[in-house]
């Protein structure tokens, strides 16, 4: 496994290894969700690149960029046994050199949900992913379903810009008690860790209604809100029952549907989702 920081070394490694390449973009502080993406890429591609880059342009002014967990040595220890060919760990100066002024934006899909609360977030995501794609030139790129809107936005960007890349969206990996794995789970302490289970409970409750035959989207949203409201440590930012492809809020569930939410537990912001149909 080689470590690259500058682009020249990355390109030299990439060009020296013919065959199919898979890319797993990460912001580091890896957990089993990330590792599952790497294993999937390894199983499907001849070579695998993992990027580790805490992307400053996807954080808003009041968000947790400075506190975002980082531990490169730990990440490399986790990656080493998985047969990765290269880990690219660029600096912000490499990704956004002095005078940088070029951005990639996806329009409609970035407006609701996360985009409504974090208006500059997806511009940073799409720009950095486009730069990762250009640098690594993978045949496949692997993303987690937990960031469902991000996956939808990246799929749209890939189609719209005619990237010859297949986007592979992999299932959410959960703790044994149901909490979706996230690097930000590190922030959860004491009673907040237990309170965080309200997200998966709310999704499970809405799914149970759906499984019982309920197709009124507002009733599914109401059920999720009811469960979240019963947890005193939880502050709901949004719940959604939306079309899986367009992210438009539904009146009636008829096809593939995304149940999703964002909830503050103490000072920690968590997201989770479940796909119906």
Residue, then its C-alpha position, 0 to 999 in steps of 0.5 A: x500500500x502506497x501513500x500519496x500526498x501530491x498529485x504527481x505521485x498519485x498519477x504515477x501510481x495510477x498509471x503504473x497499474x493497468x486494469x480497473x480501479x475503484x475509488x472510495x472517497x472518505x474524510x477519514x476517521x474510518x469505521x466499519x461502514x468505510x471498510x465495507x466500501x473498501x472491501x466491496x471495491x476490492x472485490x469488484x476492481x483490480x485496484x483500489x484507491x482510498x482518499x482521505x481528505x477533510x474537505x473544508x468547502x463542505x462545512x459551513x461557518x458555524x459547523x465542526x470543521x476544526x473539531x472533525x475527528x482526524x487520526x491518519x495513523x489509525x486510518x492507515x492501520x485499518x486500511x492496510x490489511x484490505x489490499x488497497x493500492x494507494x491512499x491519497x491524503x492531499x492537503x487543502x492547498x493541493x485541492x484548493x490552490x491559491x486563487x481557486x475559483x472553480x465550482x461544480x454545482x447540481x441544482x434541484x437535488x441539492x435544495x431540499x433536506x440537507x441543502x435547505x439547512x446547509x446551503x453551501x454544503x453540496x457545492x463543496x461536496x460535488x466540487x471535491x468529488x469531481x476533483x477526486x474523479x479527475x485525479x484518480x480516474x476510477x471505473x467505479x466509485x463507492x459511497x454509503x447509503x447513509x448519506x442518501x442525498x449525497x449519493x443521489x447528488x453524486x449520481x446526478x453529477x456523474x450522469x450530467x457531466x458524462x463521467x465514465x464512472x459507475x457509482x456504487x451505493x452500498x448499504x448502511x452499516x449499523x451498530x448492534x443496537x441500530x445506530x448508523x455508523x458515523x465518524x461523528x458518533x465519536x461526539x456522543x457521550x453518556x446519555x446522548x449515545x442512548x438518545x441517538x437510537x431515536x433515529x433508528x427507532x423513528x425509521x423502524x416505526x414508520x417502516x412498520x406502518x408502511x409494512x402494515x399497508x399505510x401509504x399516506x406519506x404524511x402519516x409516515x412523517x407524523x409517526x417519525x416526528x412522534x417518536x423523535x418528540x418523545x426523546x427529550x434529548x433530541x431536537x428534530x431538524x427535518x423528517x422526510x418521506x420523499x421520492x427516492x430519485x427526485x427527493x420531492x416530498x410525497x403525498x402518497x407512497x407508490x414506488x421507491x421512497x426515501x425516509x430520512x431525517x436529521x436530528x440534533x442529539x445534544x451538540x451532535x448532528x446525526x442523519x439516518x434514512x431507510x429505503x421503502x419499496 
